[in-house]
Amino acid sequence: MSDAAQPLNDRLTPGLYLVATPIGNLGDITMRAVDILSRCDAVACEDTRVTGKLLKHLGISKPLWRYDDHSEHRDRSRLIESIRTRAVALVSDAGTPMISDPGYRLVNDCRAEGIPVTSLPGACAAVVGLTLSGLPNDRFLFAGFLPVKDKARRETLTELSATNATLVFYETGPRLLKSLKALGEVLPEREIAVAREITKLHEECRRGLSDGLMAYYDANPPKGEIVLLVGPPQDHAPSDADADQMLRDAMQTMKASQAAGQVAKATGLDRKALYARAMEIKTE
């Protein structure tokens, strides 16, 4: 019988269990995650305080072992020895372990040692942001956090500029404006989506070009963690529906004339025709 089908309270097979946790809304914990956390022998986590609060909410009490990507090889080796005879759940502070969160080295070492590894599907901010954005999702590239330094950030975006897919990044509120500025310099024609406070009370997803989004977030400084998405390059002239959507997105943060100018710059379409269409949209 597989672990997924084992009756509740049966002892789990020793090994490492990768457990996704909520990224904001505690209701997003899965039934299987609760089951594994209830039956495991211990939980390895980034921050024992954060994970302790989650387990308390779930009514679960387990030994908490601190583990993150700064843990020394010696600590990881001791953890692996424990996993040989125990069922250990690995969680990050929020979301799926190893998606810009700790776990890669531990999983790699466990597999090399022949220790069973099981991964549970669950919350992932990158995937939720992608589905919220409405940008093309048949091909996408998750690229983690953009570099902190301005030059390195531009170099990374230049390197990715030819990728024929929607680009997905993680970003923080204090750095968002700098990233939007870099996108405007390196990828001025690309449509951008900013998804923040995902699954929380004040969740929002704004879409547009860099100038309009910069104006909005300059006036409304963002808080919380952010998924920043960039549409793929266009290899053909945008359709009327594409242009309409870009105008609608831009007009959320700027006047019709400004929106028309921005969309014209990004697409090469006639500015006067775009302005006329923007006025039609405005009166709908």
Stockholm file with secondary structure:
# STOCKHOLM 1.0

chainA/1-284         MSDAAQPLNDRLTPGLYLVATPIGNLGDITMRAVDILSRCDAVACEDTRVTGKLLKHLGISKPLWRYDDHSEHRDRSRLIESIRTRAVALVSDAGTPMISDPGYRLVNDCRAEGIPVTSLPGACAAVVGLTLSGLPNDRFLFAGFLPVKDKARRETLTELSATNATLVFYETGPRLLKSLKALGEVLPEREIAVAREITKLHEECRRGLSDGLMAYYDANPPKGEIVLLVGPPQDHAPSDADADQMLRDAMQTMKASQAAGQVAKATGLDRKALYARAMEIKTE
#=GR chainA/1-284 SS CCGGGSCTTSCCCSEEEEECBCSSCGGGCCHHHHHHHHHCSEEEESCHHHHHHHHHHHTCCCCEEECCTTSCHHHHHHHHHHHTTSEEEEECSSBSTTSSSSCHHHHHHHHHTTCCEEEECCCCHHHHHHHHHCSCCSSEEEEEECCSSHHHHHHHHHHHTTCSSEEEEEEEGGGHHHHHHHHHHHCTTSCEEEEESTTSTTCEEEEECHHHHHHHHHHSCCCSEEEEEECCCCSSCCCHHHHHHHHHHHTTTSCHHHHHHHHHHHHCCCHHHHHHHHHHHHHC
#=GC SS_cons         CCGGGSCTTSCCCSEEEEECBCSSCGGGCCHHHHHHHHHCSEEEESCHHHHHHHHHHHTCCCCEEECCTTSCHHHHHHHHHHHTTSEEEEECSSBSTTSSSSCHHHHHHHHHTTCCEEEECCCCHHHHHHHHHCSCCSSEEEEEECCSSHHHHHHHHHHHTTCSSEEEEEEEGGGHHHHHHHHHHHCTTSCEEEEESTTSTTCEEEEECHHHHHHHHHHSCCCSEEEEEECCCCSSCCCHHHHHHHHHHHTTTSCHHHHHHHHHHHHCCCHHHHHHHHHHHHHC
//
